[in-house]
Amino acid sequence: GGEQISGNYGCRTERERRLKTNEESLRELWDNVKRTNIRIIGVPEEEEREKGTEKIFQEIIAKNFPNIGKEPLTQIQEAQRVPYKVNPRRNTPRHILIKLTKIKDKEKILKAAREKKQITYKGTPIRLLADFSADTLQARREWYDILYVMKGKNPQPRLLYPARLSFRFEGENKSFTDKQKLREFCNTIPALQQNTKGTSLGRKEKATTRITIRNKNTTNDKAYQ
């Protein structure tokens, strides 16, 4: 009886491991498909009825990044609204997805957006972000409140692919994929405790989305930021 129970448990563990590996492979595949995408958040829905989504994107680039606007960008493969809202209960416009032909153009635009910090369209603040699979997006969202507060305190925080918080501390780069490990690290340093005060690090929370990083060495962080 004991051997049979042990065997069943081993089979179940192996099935769970294979399932998790398959889920990770699918997530990475979808992230790769979206690798040249830019997600634009905050543009009112009625705008493209007059000029089209691609024209809106070109205006955003020309107005906010005049140096990039002077350079010829590679062809835009697709420009469209996502078919559904991220949160149906909120009265916010659907996101715009722009698919470029070359990843270097996406990197150039997102780097400029990070440096400029305040991006607008006709005076309305908007955001330009990299696009990811639903699982990766959810895992990254769970860092947003901490990232926002830390940016105000200036330890140079960045959110790396797939959902890894990185920041400078005492001249060294620190990196965390797990909130609990970051919480333990911050608890030993009063200055960092203050930096994350009021965020989800200081509250009891529900189980968060965990993403396994199977091989960090092969990941191009810059391409996905």
Secondary structure, DSSP 8 states (H G I E B T S, - for coil): -HHHHHHHHHHHHHHHHHHHHHHHHHHHHHHHHTTTEEEEE---TTHHHHH-HHHHHHHHHHHH-HHHHHS----EEEEEE-SS-SSTTS-----EEEEES-HHHHHHHHHHHHHH--EEETTEEEEEEE---HHHHHHHHTTHHHHHHHHHH-S--EEETTTEEEEEETTEEEEES-HHHHHHHHHT-HHHHHHTTTSGGGS----------S-GGG--HHHH-
